[in-house]
Amino acid sequence: MDRYESIALINKSVVTDKGRKLGDVADLQFEERSGEVLNIILKSPTDNSQRLGLEKTKDGFLVPFMAVKAIGDYIVVSEDDIV
């Protein structure tokens, strides 16, 4: 996967590989020591976020970054990897 600056991902729409919109990127959650991206934090989550059982925190719904399959005009995640 290509490298991106984190700011370039903010506000991008997150959709599943089955075409379900989950919401937009509000922020990213990192592992402090390694700098590894752990989760995408969604803003404006859709009903699909709840239906798929995404973890919800005080900051918003979390999408595991390991589920990301592609980044372009929007971020595509694998439904199989988030449920």
MMTF fields as JSON, N, C-alpha, C and O atoms, coordinates in Angstrom:
{
  "mmtfVersion": "1.0.0",
  "mmtfProducer": "UNKNOWN",
  "numBonds": 331,
  "numAtoms": 332,
  "numGroups": 83,
  "numChains": 1,
  "numModels": 1,
  "chainsPerModel": [1],
  "groupsPerChain": [83],
  "chainIdList": ["A"],
  "bondAtomList": [4, 2, 8, 6, 12, 10, 16, 14, 20, 18, 24, 22, 28, 26, 32, 30, 36, 34, 40, 38, 44, 42, 48, 46, 52, 50, 56, 54, 60, 58, 64, 62, 68, 66, 72, 70, 76, 74, 80, 78, 84, 82, 88, 86, 92, 90, 96, 94, 100, 98, 104, 102, 108, 106, 112, 110, 116, 114, 120, 118, 124, 122, 128, 126, 132, 130, 136, 134, 140, 138, 144, 142, 148, 146, 152, 150, 156, 154, 160, 158, 164, 162, 168, 166, 172, 170, 176, 174, 180, 178, 184, 182, 188, 186, 192, 190, 196, 194, 200, 198, 204, 202, 208, 206, 212, 210, 216, 214, 220, 218, 224, 222, 228, 226, 232, 230, 236, 234, 240, 238, 244, 242, 248, 246, 252, 250, 256, 254, 260, 258, 264, 262, 268, 266, 272, 270, 276, 274, 280, 278, 284, 282, 288, 286, 292, 290, 296, 294, 300, 298, 304, 302, 308, 306, 312, 310, 316, 314, 320, 318, 324, 322, 328, 326],
  "bondOrderList": [1, 1, 1, 1, 1, 1, 1, 1, 1, 1, 1, 1, 1, 1, 1, 1, 1, 1, 1, 1, 1, 1, 1, 1, 1, 1, 1, 1, 1, 1, 1, 1, 1, 1, 1, 1, 1, 1, 1, 1, 1, 1, 1, 1, 1, 1, 1, 1, 1, 1, 1, 1, 1, 1, 1, 1, 1, 1, 1, 1, 1, 1, 1, 1, 1, 1, 1, 1, 1, 1, 1, 1, 1, 1, 1, 1, 1, 1, 1, 1, 1, 1],
  "groupList": [{"groupName": "MET", "atomNameList": ["N", "CA", "C", "O"], "elementList": ["N", "C", "C", "O"], "formalChargeList": [0, 0, 0, 0], "bondAtomList": [1, 0, 2, 1, 3, 2], "bondOrderList": [1, 1, 2], "singleLetterCode": "M", "chemCompType": "L-PEPTIDE LINKING"}, {"groupName": "ASP", "atomNameList": ["N", "CA", "C", "O"], "elementList": ["N", "C", "C", "O"], "formalChargeList": [0, 0, 0, 0], "bondAtomList": [1, 0, 2, 1, 3, 2], "bondOrderList": [1, 1, 2], "singleLetterCode": "D", "chemCompType": "L-PEPTIDE LINKING"}, {"groupName": "ARG", "atomNameList": ["N", "CA", "C", "O"], "elementList": ["N", "C", "C", "O"], "formalChargeList": [0, 0, 0, 0], "bondAtomList": [1, 0, 2, 1, 3, 2], "bondOrderList": [1, 1, 2], "singleLetterCode": "R", "chemCompType": "L-PEPTIDE LINKING"}, {"groupName": "TYR", "atomNameList": ["N", "CA", "C", "O"], "elementList": ["N", "C", "C", "O"], "formalChargeList": [0, 0, 0, 0], "bondAtomList": [1, 0, 2, 1, 3, 2], "bondOrderList": [1, 1, 2], "singleLetterCode": "Y", "chemCompType": "L-PEPTIDE LINKING"}, {"groupName": "GLU", "atomNameList": ["N", "CA", "C", "O"], "elementList": ["N", "C", "C", "O"], "formalChargeList": [0, 0, 0, 0], "bondAtomList": [1, 0, 2, 1, 3, 2], "bondOrderList": [1, 1, 2], "singleLetterCode": "E", "chemCompType": "L-PEPTIDE LINKING"}, {"groupName": "SER", "atomNameList": ["N", "CA", "C", "O"], "elementList": ["N", "C", "C", "O"], "formalChargeList": [0, 0, 0, 0], "bondAtomList": [1, 0, 2, 1, 3, 2], "bondOrderList": [1, 1, 2], "singleLetterCode": "S", "chemCompType": "L-PEPTIDE LINKING"}, {"groupName": "ILE", "atomNameList": ["N", "CA", "C", "O"], "elementList": ["N", "C", "C", "O"], "formalChargeList": [0, 0, 0, 0], "bondAtomList": [1, 0, 2, 1, 3, 2], "bondOrderList": [1, 1, 2], "singleLetterCode": "I", "chemCompType": "L-PEPTIDE LINKING"}, {"groupName": "ALA", "atomNameList": ["N", "CA", "C", "O"], "elementList": ["N", "C", "C", "O"], "formalChargeList": [0, 0, 0, 0], "bondAtomList": [1, 0, 2, 1, 3, 2], "bondOrderList": [1, 1, 2], "singleLetterCode": "A", "chemCompType": "L-PEPTIDE LINKING"}, {"groupName": "LEU", "atomNameList": ["N", "CA", "C", "O"], "elementList": ["N", "C", "C", "O"], "formalChargeList": [0, 0, 0, 0], "bondAtomList": [1, 0, 2, 1, 3, 2], "bondOrderList": [1, 1, 2], "singleLetterCode": "L", "chemCompType": "L-PEPTIDE LINKING"}, {"groupName": "ASN", "atomNameList": ["N", "CA", "C", "O"], "elementList": ["N", "C", "C", "O"], "formalChargeList": [0, 0, 0, 0], "bondAtomList": [1, 0, 2, 1, 3, 2], "bondOrderList": [1, 1, 2], "singleLetterCode": "N", "chemCompType": "L-PEPTIDE LINKING"}, {"groupName": "LYS", "atomNameList": ["N", "CA", "C", "O"], "elementList": ["N", "C", "C", "O"], "formalChargeList": [0, 0, 0, 0], "bondAtomList": [1, 0, 2, 1, 3, 2], "bondOrderList": [1, 1, 2], "singleLetterCode": "K", "chemCompType": "L-PEPTIDE LINKING"}, {"groupName": "VAL", "atomNameList": ["N", "CA", "C", "O"], "elementList": ["N", "C", "C", "O"], "formalChargeList": [0, 0, 0, 0], "bondAtomList": [1, 0, 2, 1, 3, 2], "bondOrderList": [1, 1, 2], "singleLetterCode": "V", "chemCompType": "L-PEPTIDE LINKING"}, {"groupName": "THR", "atomNameList": ["N", "CA", "C", "O"], "elementList": ["N", "C", "C", "O"], "formalChargeList": [0, 0, 0, 0], "bondAtomList": [1, 0, 2, 1, 3, 2], "bondOrderList": [1, 1, 2], "singleLetterCode": "T", "chemCompType": "L-PEPTIDE LINKING"}, {"groupName": "GLY", "atomNameList": ["N", "CA", "C", "O"], "elementList": ["N", "C", "C", "O"], "formalChargeList": [0, 0, 0, 0], "bondAtomList": [1, 0, 2, 1, 3, 2], "bondOrderList": [1, 1, 2], "singleLetterCode": "G", "chemCompType": "PEPTIDE LINKING"}, {"groupName": "GLN", "atomNameList": ["N", "CA", "C", "O"], "elementList": ["N", "C", "C", "O"], "formalChargeList": [0, 0, 0, 0], "bondAtomList": [1, 0, 2, 1, 3, 2], "bondOrderList": [1, 1, 2], "singleLetterCode": "Q", "chemCompType": "L-PEPTIDE LINKING"}, {"groupName": "PHE", "atomNameList": ["N", "CA", "C", "O"], "elementList": ["N", "C", "C", "O"], "formalChargeList": [0, 0, 0, 0], "bondAtomList": [1, 0, 2, 1, 3, 2], "bondOrderList": [1, 1, 2], "singleLetterCode": "F", "chemCompType": "L-PEPTIDE LINKING"}, {"groupName": "PRO", "atomNameList": ["N", "CA", "C", "O"], "elementList": ["N", "C", "C", "O"], "formalChargeList": [0, 0, 0, 0], "bondAtomList": [1, 0, 2, 1, 3, 2], "bondOrderList": [1, 1, 2], "singleLetterCode": "P", "chemCompType": "L-PEPTIDE LINKING"}],
  "groupTypeList": [0, 1, 2, 3, 4, 5, 6, 7, 8, 6, 9, 10, 5, 11, 11, 12, 1, 10, 13, 2, 10, 8, 13, 1, 11, 7, 1, 8, 14, 15, 4, 4, 2, 5, 13, 4, 11, 8, 9, 6, 6, 8, 10, 5, 16, 12, 1, 9, 5, 14, 2, 8, 13, 8, 4, 10, 12, 10, 1, 13, 15, 8, 11, 16, 15, 0, 7, 11, 10, 7, 6, 13, 1, 3, 6, 11, 11, 5, 4, 1, 1, 6, 11],
  "groupIdList": [1, 2, 3, 4, 5, 6, 7, 8, 9, 10, 11, 12, 13, 14, 15, 16, 17, 18, 19, 20, 21, 22, 23, 24, 25, 26, 27, 28, 29, 30, 31, 32, 33, 34, 35, 36, 37, 38, 39, 40, 41, 42, 43, 44, 45, 46, 47, 48, 49, 50, 51, 52, 53, 54, 55, 56, 57, 58, 59, 60, 61, 62, 63, 64, 65, 66, 67, 68, 69, 70, 71, 72, 73, 74, 75, 76, 77, 78, 79, 80, 81, 82, 83],
  "secStructList": [7, 7, 7, 7, 7, 4, 4, 4, 6, 6, 6, 7, 3, 3, 3, 3, 6, 6, 1, 7, 3, 3, 3, 3, 3, 3, 3, 3, 3, 3, 7, 6, 6, 6, 7, 7, 3, 3, 3, 3, 3, 3, 3, 1, 7, 7, 2, 2, 2, 2, 2, 6, 6, 7, 3, 3, 3, 6, 6, 3, 3, 3, 3, 3, 4, 4, 4, 3, 3, 3, 3, 1, 1, 1, 3, 3, 3, 7, 2, 2, 2, 2, 7],
  "xCoordList": [0.849, 0.0, 0.893, 1.942, 0.468, 1.208, 1.208, 0.411, 2.109, 2.164, 1.34, 1.295, 0.691, -0.123, 0.158, 0.413, 0.115, 0.147, -1.214, -2.238, -1.228, -2.492, -3.509, -4.706, -3.061, -3.983, -4.719, -5.834, -4.108, -4.737, -5.922, -6.748, -6.014, -7.11, -8.313, -9.429, -8.086, -9.169, -10.252, -9.964, -11.496, -12.711, -12.996, -14.011, -12.122, -12.432, -13.565, -13.662, -14.415, -15.485, -14.905, -13.974, -15.473, -15.078, -16.242, -17.359, -15.974, -16.998, -16.465, -15.255, -17.388, -16.972, -16.81, -17.235, -16.194, -16.017, -17.34, -17.394, -18.407, -19.749, -20.571, -21.773, -19.916, -20.561, -21.324, -22.076, -21.157, -21.87, -21.016, -19.88, -21.567, -20.847, -20.923, -21.987, -19.779, -19.718, -19.663, -20.139, -19.099, -18.955, -17.733, -17.228, -17.263, -16.096, -15.005, -15.294, -13.768, -12.634, -12.587, -12.485, -12.664, -12.519, -11.077, -10.526, -10.476, -9.132, -8.585, -9.294, -7.323, -6.679, -6.139, -5.699, -6.176, -5.654, -4.331, -4.284, -3.266, -1.922, -1.434, -1.893, -0.497, 0.264, 1.433, 2.205, 1.563, 2.531, 3.973, 4.673, 4.414, 5.838, 6.224, 7.253, 5.412, 5.782, 5.268, 5.81, 4.221, 3.605, 2.631, 2.103, 2.392, 1.468, 0.039, -0.41, -0.668, -2.07, -2.896, -2.813, -3.691, -4.514, -5.94, -6.483, -6.54, -7.949, -8.216, -7.497, -9.267, -9.849, -11.004, -11.829, -11.072, -12.191, -13.147, -12.766, -14.405, -15.406, -16.176, -16.481, -16.487, -17.465, -18.649, -18.508, -19.767, -20.984, -21.222, -21.44, -21.18, -21.366, -22.771, -23.739, -22.863, -24.157, -24.713, -24.032, -25.943, -26.544, -25.733, -25.741, -25.033, -24.212, -23.133, -22.763, -22.628, -21.591, -22.106, -21.397, -23.332, -23.931, -24.298, -24.057, -24.873, -25.289, -24.121, -24.27, -22.967, -21.797, -21.102, -20.138, -21.592, -21.056, -19.692, -18.886, -19.429, -18.158, -18.064, -19.061, -16.862, -16.644, -16.89, -16.446, -17.613, -17.899, -17.19, -17.256, -16.512, -15.851, -16.41, -17.281, -15.904, -16.361, -15.983, -16.605, -14.956, -14.501, -15.274, -15.277, -15.927, -16.673, -16.515, -15.949, -17.018, -16.896, -15.486, -14.892, -14.957, -13.607, -13.636, -14.36, -12.847, -12.661, -11.203, -10.305, -10.947, -9.554, -8.812, -9.297, -7.645, -6.9, -6.448, -6.238, -6.296, -5.894, -6.947, -6.659, -8.167, -9.244, -9.188, -9.921, -8.327, -8.23, -7.661, -6.606, -8.378, -7.957, -7.452, -6.594, -7.973, -7.567, -7.842, -8.774, -7.003, -7.193, -7.108, -6.134, -8.141, -8.187, -9.061, -8.796, -10.103, -11.061, -11.803, -12.294, -11.885, -12.461, -11.645, -10.785, -11.907, -11.176, -12.076, -13.204, -11.579, -12.338, -11.822, -10.619, -12.763, -12.411, -13.145, -14.231, -12.549, -13.146, -14.146, -13.795, -15.389, -16.393, -15.997, -16.237, -15.394, -14.994, -13.963, -13.914, -13.142, -12.095, -12.57, -11.828, -13.788, -14.261, -15.357, -15.729, -15.885, -16.938, -16.426, -17.173],
  "yCoordList": [-1.178, 0.0, 1.24, 1.263, 2.247, 3.506, 4.201, 3.878, 5.155, 5.955, 7.225, 7.803, 7.642, 8.856, 9.642, 9.057, 10.94, 11.754, 11.625, 11.585, 11.56, 11.356, 12.446, 12.168, 13.661, 14.76, 14.515, 15.002, 13.767, 13.485, 12.532, 12.442, 11.82, 10.867, 11.492, 10.983, 12.593, 13.246, 13.697, 14.271, 13.429, 13.77, 12.85, 13.024, 11.877, 10.921, 10.013, 9.682, 9.613, 8.668, 7.269, 6.896, 6.503, 5.107, 4.237, 4.37, 3.344, 2.429, 1.004, 0.777, 0.051, -1.346, -1.862, -1.226, -3.017, -3.639, -4.14, -4.625, -4.017, -4.365, -3.117, -3.203, -1.948, -0.697, 0.019, 0.948, -0.38, 0.27, 1.404, 1.182, 2.61, 3.746, 3.633, 3.377, 3.829, 3.757, 5.132, 5.302, 6.1, 7.445, 8.103, 7.661, 9.161, 9.898, 9.86, 9.739, 9.963, 9.915, 11.202, 12.301, 11.045, 12.178, 12.279, 13.371, 11.111, 11.076, 9.665, 8.755, 9.5, 8.194, 7.898, 8.803, 6.633, 6.209, 5.47, 4.509, 5.928, 5.383, 4.653, 4.917, 3.73, 3.138, 4.093, 4.36, 4.603, 5.673, 5.321, 6.11, 4.174, 3.84, 3.553, 4.033, 2.778, 2.368, 3.322, 3.371, 4.081, 4.959, 4.239, 4.829, 2.952, 2.159, 2.683, 2.979, 2.793, 3.207, 2.004, 0.94, 2.168, 1.082, 1.136, 0.13, 2.315, 2.46, 3.775, 4.761, 3.752, 4.968, 5.338, 4.486, 6.582, 7.066, 7.781, 8.714, 7.325, 7.869, 9.025, 9.033, 10.009, 11.041, 10.828, 10.182, 11.343, 11.186, 9.726, 9.413, 8.813, 7.399, 7.136, 7.771, 6.205, 5.807, 4.649, 4.12, 4.264, 3.111, 1.843, 0.93, 1.786, 0.609, 0.386, -0.757, 1.449, 1.327, 0.539, -0.309, 0.816, 0.084, -1.33, -2.272, -1.497, -2.824, -3.793, -4.989, -3.275, -4.14, -4.383, -5.146, -3.735, -3.966, -3.345, -3.895, -2.199, -1.519, -1.079, -0.688, -1.145, -0.694, 0.806, 1.573, 1.209, 2.629, 3.106, 2.465, 4.24, 4.863, 6.275, 6.692, 6.995, 8.38, 9.254, 10.289, 8.831, 9.6, 9.276, 10.07, 8.119, 7.713, 6.231, 5.497, 5.796, 4.395, 4.141, 4.991, 2.946, 2.584, 1.549, 0.557, 1.789, 0.831, 0.387, 1.219, -0.916, -1.379, -1.037, -1.325, -0.427, -0.022, -1.233, -1.129, -2.382, -3.593, -4.022, -4.829, -3.49, -3.834, -3.003, -3.283, -1.985, -1.114, -1.899, -2.524, -1.854, -2.549, -1.583, -1.945, -0.364, 0.608, 2.016, 2.25, 2.95, 4.365, 5.127, 5.011, 5.904, 6.734, 7.931, 8.669, 8.132, 9.199, 8.902, 9.815, 7.632, 7.188, 6.008, 5.502, 5.564, 4.45, 3.222, 3.258, 2.145, 0.895, -0.062, -0.3, -0.611, -1.587, -2.893, -2.903, -3.981, -5.305, -5.549, -5.463, -5.851, -6.16, -7.391, -7.457, -8.366, -9.595, -9.325, -10.045, -8.301, -7.987, -7.084, -6.864, -6.56, -5.679, -6.311, -5.76, -7.452, -8.116, -9.37, -10.055],
  "zCoordList": [0.0, 0.0, 0.0, 0.643, -0.716, -0.781, 0.574, 1.454, 0.725, 1.951, 1.761, 0.675, 2.845, 2.832, 4.097, 5.15, 4.006, 5.213, 5.87, 5.188, 7.184, 7.891, 7.569, 7.5, 7.375, 7.071, 5.756, 5.573, 4.842, 3.548, 3.684, 2.776, 4.81, 5.011, 5.715, 5.613, 6.428, 7.167, 6.191, 5.141, 6.558, 5.804, 4.615, 3.941, 4.342, 3.265, 3.723, 4.905, 2.793, 3.092, 3.217, 2.503, 4.138, 4.332, 3.88, 4.38, 2.928, 2.413, 2.483, 2.463, 2.564, 2.583, 1.164, 0.2, 1.057, -0.254, -0.827, -1.957, -0.035, -0.51, -0.802, -1.05, -0.771, -1.155, -0.067, -0.363, 1.19, 2.29, 2.863, 3.283, 2.878, 3.47, 4.986, 5.551, 5.638, 7.09, 7.739, 8.862, 7.062, 7.608, 6.994, 5.962, 7.636, 7.159, 8.226, 9.416, 7.797, 8.722, 9.542, 8.996, 10.86, 11.771, 12.25, 12.388, 12.503, 13.064, 12.9, 12.472, 13.245, 13.219, 14.61, 15.32, 14.994, 16.29, 16.041, 15.273, 16.695, 16.498, 17.732, 18.843, 17.535, 18.623, 18.85, 17.929, 20.059, 20.33, 20.001, 19.367, 20.414, 20.262, 18.822, 18.346, 18.13, 16.769, 15.697, 14.593, 16.023, 15.037, 14.121, 13.179, 14.401, 13.587, 13.734, 14.841, 12.608, 12.649, 13.083, 12.471, 14.136, 14.654, 14.129, 13.672, 14.197, 13.843, 13.134, 13.299, 12.347, 11.787, 12.704, 13.034, 13.114, 13.925, 12.986, 12.279, 12.99, 12.072, 12.68, 13.872, 11.832, 12.189, 11.252, 10.214, 11.596, 10.794, 10.417, 9.246, 11.427, 11.1, 10.562, 10.979, 9.645, 9.096, 9.923, 10.801, 9.638, 10.312, 10.071, 10.897, 8.941, 8.637, 9.69, 9.96, 10.283, 11.311, 12.504, 13.046, 12.91, 14.027, 13.616, 14.372, 12.444, 11.975, 11.865, 12.118, 11.489, 11.354, 12.692, 12.768, 13.738, 15.074, 15.326, 16.077, 14.701, 14.942, 16.395, 17.002, 16.944, 18.314, 18.398, 17.544, 19.451, 19.646, 20.904, 21.953, 20.784, 21.927, 22.074, 21.311, 23.051, 23.236, 22.042, 21.802, 21.292, 20.133, 18.863, 17.922, 18.823, 17.632, 17.361, 18.171, 16.219, 15.825, 15.304, 14.641, 15.617, 15.207, 14.089, 14.166, 13.061, 11.975, 12.038, 11.91, 12.235, 12.286, 10.995, 9.901, 11.122, 9.931, 9.124, 7.916, 9.785, 9.059, 8.041, 7.157, 8.156, 7.221, 5.942, 4.994, 5.902, 4.721, 3.547, 3.65, 2.437, 1.218, 0.151, -0.655, 0.137, -0.879, -0.372, 0.398, -0.826, -0.52, -1.83, -2.574, -2.096, -3.295, -2.99, -2.041, -3.786, -3.493, -2.199, -1.535, -1.841, -0.577, -0.087, -0.808, 1.139, 1.738, 1.704, 2.196, 1.128, 1.029, 2.097, 2.209, 2.889, 3.914, 3.654, 3.075, 4.082, 3.931, 5.049, 6.226, 4.693, 5.72, 6.511, 7.716, 5.852, 6.543, 7.628, 8.625, 7.449, 8.42, 9.556, 10.513, 9.468, 10.551, 11.387, 12.424, 10.967, 11.756, 12.4, 13.099]
}
